[in-house]
Amino acid sequence: MIRVSGKDLPGFAWKLCGKNPPARQATLVGFRDAENRLIDVGILLYFPSPRSFTGEDVLELHAHGGLLVVRMLLQRCLELGARLADPGEFTRRAFLNGKIDLAQAEAVIDLIDASTVAAARNALRSLQGEFSKEVRALEERLIELRALVEATLDFPEEDIDFLSTEDALEHLKKARENIESTLERARRGQRLKNGLHIVIAGQPNVGKSSLLNQLAGEEAAIVTPIAGTTRDTVQAAIEIEGIPLHVVDTAGLRDTGEEIEKIGIARAWKEIERADVLLLLVDASLGIGAIDRAIVEKLPRDMPRLIIHNKIDLAYRGPERREAEDGVAIFLSAKYGDGIDLLRQELLDMAGGRPEEDVFIARERQIEALEATLNHLDAAKDVRSRPEFFAEELRLAQCALGRITGEFSPDELLGEIFSHFCIGK
């Protein structure tokens, strides 16, 4: 399918296929080249402005499959005065023409990139305007509060303190609570979209590759009894209750003189540094030894981690979840799968629990805008005795919210956002 958006497209359609297309009706046509030779027979759809995705006249040309036919048809469109679209240009035009706001535009690419059913459903909610509706409700609360401040500033001769009379601080408190709630739901949505980066680490031959295979449900990594089999990182994407997890198996951590293994160990430490959650494997039949404790000492202090006691089949004990001094310990058998359900549940809890229907698939810039809004509200509270400064912080808070929907968005931001779209969107 080739999509054309612009002005006065019925004339374009006439030159292409010799027909005046009826609005919003599928029409069987012959697409012809400059010498009136038939390129293909297909379907033509015409959406007149403003009732189209972009708000402009839109033609959709549905041709038969095959790269050559599509290229011939595209070349004919270019000969008739069209040009190739920039990445995201159709969605950008929809935004600029007021058909969708910026949050909805970004939801298009979130829907395309969704890796789980839950992420797709929540992206679709944002595309339909649910996130934007919530942001506008937050803006309305700030506008009400700003009106109280402006009344105090505009009518000083009345000797009425509207901020005190209308309990502006209570309004401010409620606005902050609402924004905090939206921010938390947006953060959960971000985790739903991005998932967790989980790194499996430990000494050689403690079952790291077996655990990766068990979590992935397939032979993603090679498993042998030989210590040091894994020389490089091995990755697998899995899903637990709709939450995407990116699991990385790493080379066994030990002192070695073998050059290739040294490189693998160096890469392992790099993966550990960027992990959201670390799974540190130890041999349950041997317990935590001096080498394991040395590895723990080298880990970042604030890194979320689970101590996985593997090979419980050799230790003759059952699966268990236990609160330990240095975090949660899970006892399991990666070889036989005993206790894997405990690990899956723990990872799900660390990711924020099962995805909910009321979360928003938020982008980092939207998270930052909500955080900036909270910062300005906190600043407003600190200067509440100075109405003019109070008013300015509220204005800045509203501007920060407006960046989410595109109400206040510089051109360079729009260029950055839409550059990540594919050509057809």
N, C-alpha and C positions, 0 to 999 in steps of 0.2 A: 504494500500500500504506500502511495506517495501522497503527502498532504501539502496543500498550497494554501497560504494565508495572505490576505492583502485586500486591496480595494478593487471593486468593479470586476469581479471574477467571472460573471456570466459571459462576457466577451472573450475572456481567456478560454473558457470551456468551448465556446463556439469554434474558435480557431483550432482547438485540439481534437474535437470530435464531431463538429457540425451540428450540435444540438444546444438549445437553450435548456439548461437543467431545471426541473421543478425543485422547489425548496423541500429539503428533508425527505426525498423519495429516492430510492435506489433505481437507477436507470441503466439499462443495458446499452452500451455504446461501443463504437469502434474508435480506438485511439489511432490518429494518423500523423505521419511525419510531414515535413515541409513540402514534399512532392505529392501529398495526398495518398501515399501508400500506407496500407494498414500495418500498424505496429502490433496491435493486440486487440482482442475483444474482451471487455471487462465491465465493471460496475462503476458508475459515477454518482457521487453523493455531493449535494450542494447545501451548505448551511449559510444563509445570508446573515450579514451583520444586523443587530448585535447578538443574535441568538446562536452563538457558536462558542467553541472553547476559548478562542483568542479574542472574541468580541469583534473580529473583522469577518469579511467574507472568507469562507473556508471551502475548499474543494478536496474531496478524498477520491483518489484514483486507485481502484482495486484491480490489479492486473493478475495474470497467471504467474505462478512461481517460476523462478529462473532468473539468474543474475543478468543475463544478456538482455532479456525483454525489459526488465526494470531499468537498466542503464539506458536503453534506447528511449524509453518513455521519459526518463529524467532529463535526458539530453534535449528532447523536444520541449519540455517545460522551460528549460534554460533558454532555448532559442526564442521562446515566446515572451521573454522578459523577466522570468523568475530568476532567483539566485538561490544558492545553497544556504540553508539555515545554519546559524551558529549553534553550538551546543546549548540546549535549553531554551532556544529562542521562542518556540511556541508557548511554553509555559511562562516565559518572561513577558511576552506580549499579553497573555491572559492577565498577568499581574498588573502591568502598566495600564491596561484598559479597564481595570476594576472588576474583572470577572472573578478573581480570587485574590486573597491577600498573600503576604510573603510566607506565613506559616503553612498555608495550604499548598503553596507552590513547592516548598521544601518537602511536604508530605508526599508529593508525587515521586520523588527520587527515593524517599524512605520506603514507599510501597514497592518500588521496583527492586530495591536492595534487600528487602525483608528476607531473613533466612529461616524464620519460623512462622507457623500459622498465627500465633498470638501477635507477633510483631506486625504481620500484614494487616490483621484486623484493627489494631490500634493505629497504624499509619492511615488506614482508610477512614477512621474516625476523625483524625486531624484533617484529612483531605476534605471531608464533608463539613468541616468548620467547627468541630467541638472544642478544640484547643483555642481557636480564635475567639469563640464565644466566651470562654472562661476569661481570657485575657481582657476582653472588652468590659466584662463585668467588673474586673479589678480596676480598670481605668475609670469606670463610672464612679466607683467608691472614692477614688482619689480626686476626681473632679468635684464631687460633693464637698470633700474636705477643703479643697482649694477655694471653693465658693465661700466657705466660712471665713477663711483667711482674708480673701479679697474684700469681704464686707467689713472686716475690722480695719483694713487699710483704707478703704474708700470712704468710710463714714466716721472718721475720728472725732468729729464735732458732736456726734450723738452720745459720746461717752458710754458706749455699750461695748463690752468685750464679748464679741460673738464666739470667740474661741472658748471662753469659760462658760458662757450661757449654753452653748450647744454641746459642751463636753467634747471638745476637739480631740483631746488625748484618748478618749474612749473610741472615737472614730478611727484614730490612728492605730490603736491597738488592734481593732477588728480588721482593719485593712492589712496590717502586718500578718495577722493570723491566716487570713485568706491567701495571701501571697506565699507564705511558708507552706501551706497545704498544697498549693499548685506546684511549688518548687519540688516538694518531696515526690509528688506524683510524676513530675517530669523527670526527676532523677531515676525513679524506678523504670520509667519508660526508656531512658537512655541505657540502663542495664539490660533491658529486654532487647534493645536493638544491637548493642555492642557485645553483650555477654561478658563472660569472665575469661581472662587469660590465665590458665592454670598450668603450672610447671611442676613436673614430677622430678624429684632429685633424690640423691642418696648415694651410698657406696655402690661399687660394682656388684652385680649378681644378687641384689636384694629383691628383684622382681619388678623393676620400673616398667620395662617393656610389656610384661604380662599384665600389669595393671592398666596400661594404656589400651591394650587389646581388649581387656575385659570391659572397660568403660566405652570403647568405641563399638564393641560388638563385632569386631572383625580383626583379622591379622594385619594390623597397621604397622607393627614393628616386629623385627626378627627376634626370636627368643631361642637362646641356646644355653647350656650349662656353663659356657666359657665366659669368665669374667672379662668385661671390656668389649662385649659384642657390639654394643651401641657406641659408635664413634662420632655421630653427629646428631643434631636434633631431629626428632620425628614428630610430626604434628597430626592431630586428628580433630575434626569438628564433630561435636556431639550435641545432643539436645536433651534436657531434663525438664519435663513439665512445661515445655514451651520456652525455656531459657537456653540460649545458645552458649556453649562452652567450648573454648579453644584450648585443647589439652596438648602439652608439649612434653615428650619424653626426652631426657638428656643423657649424656654420657656419664658413667659412674665417676663420682668424685673421689680421687685418690692421688697420691704422689706417684708420678711415673716418669720414666726417661724416654718413653716411646713418643716420637714427635707427632705422629698423626693423632694419637690419643690425647696428647697435650692440647692440640688445637680443639678437639671435641670438648675437653673439660673447660677450656676458656670460653667456648660458645655456651656451654651450660651455665656458667656464672653470669654471662650477659643476659640469658633468658631469665635467670632467677631475679636479676635486678629489675626487670620490667613485668614481673608476675603480679597479678591481682591476688592470687592465692597460691601458696606453695604447699605441695604434698611432699613431705620429707619421709621417705621410706626407710624403715629399719627392719632387721630380721627378728621376728617375734621369738624365734627359738634361741636367739642369742641375747636379746635385750639391747638397750641403748648402751653402746660402748664409748670408749674414749674418742674414737674417730668420728662417731656420730655427734658427740658433744662439741668436737672441734668444728664440725660443719655448722652446727647451730650458732656457734660463737661468731662465725663469719657472716651470718645472715643479717640483713637489715632489721633493726630492732622492731620497727613498727609494721613489718610485713605480716599480713594475715597468713596463718599456716595451720596445717593439720599434720600431726605425727601419725603416720600410717605404719602399724605393726603388721607386716605381711608374713605369710607362711605360718599361719596359726595351725595348719594341718600338721606341720612338723613339731609344733609346740604342744600339740594335743590339748587345745583349748577352743572354745567357741567364739563366734563373732561378738564384738562388744563396742559400745561407745562409752568413753570415759573422760571425765573432766580431769585434766592433768595440770600441774603447776605451770607449765609453759604452753598451755593451750589444750585443745581437744585432741584426744587420741582415739583412733579407730583401729580395732583389731579385725583383720580379715585375711582371706586367702585369695590372692589374685589368680592362682592356678585353677581353683575350683569355683570361685565366685561367691563363696560364703562371706557375708558381711558387706558385699558391694552395695546392697540396698541402703545400709547405714551411711556409707560414704556419699552416695547420690543424694540422700536426704540432707546431709550436712552441707554439701555444695549448693543445693537448692536454697537452703536457709541463708547461706552466705551471699547468695545472689539476690536476696530480697524476697524469697518465697515465690509461690506460684503467681504468674502474671495475672493482674486484675484487669477488668474491663474498663476501669476508669482512669488508667494511666495514659500519659501522652508520650508518643515517640518523639522526644525532644533532641535537638542538636545542641552542641556545645555552646554556640553563640546564644541560643535561647536560654540555656541554664545561666550563662553569664549575665544576661539581661535581667533575669529574675533576681539574681544575687545582687546586682547593682541597684535594683529597685529597693530591696531590703536595706542596703547600706544607706541610701538616701533617706529612707523613712527613719532609720536610727539617727541619722544626722539631724533630721527635722525635730525629733524629740529633744535632742540636746540643745537646740536653739529655739525652743518653743516660746521663750520669753521675748524673742525678737521676731515679731510677725513677718517682717520683710524677708528675713533669712529663712524662716519657717516656710514661707510661700515659695521661695526659690528652690528649696530642697524638694518640696512636693512637685514642682514643675519638672525638675530633673528626674524624679521618680517616674512621673508619667511619660517622659521622653524615653526612659529606659524600657518601659513596657511597650511603648509604641514601636520600638525597634523589632519586636517579635513579629508583629503583623505587617511591618513595612511602612507604618505611618511616618516614622522618622528613620529613613535609611539613606545613607550616602550612595552615590552611583558606584563607587569602587566596591562597596559591600555587595551590591547586586551583581556586579561582574564576577566577583569571587564565588557567590552562591551558584549562579547559573552555569558557570564554567564546568561544574562537576556533572552536569546533565549529559545524556547522550544526544546525538544530533536529532533523532526523531521526536524528542520531547520538547 
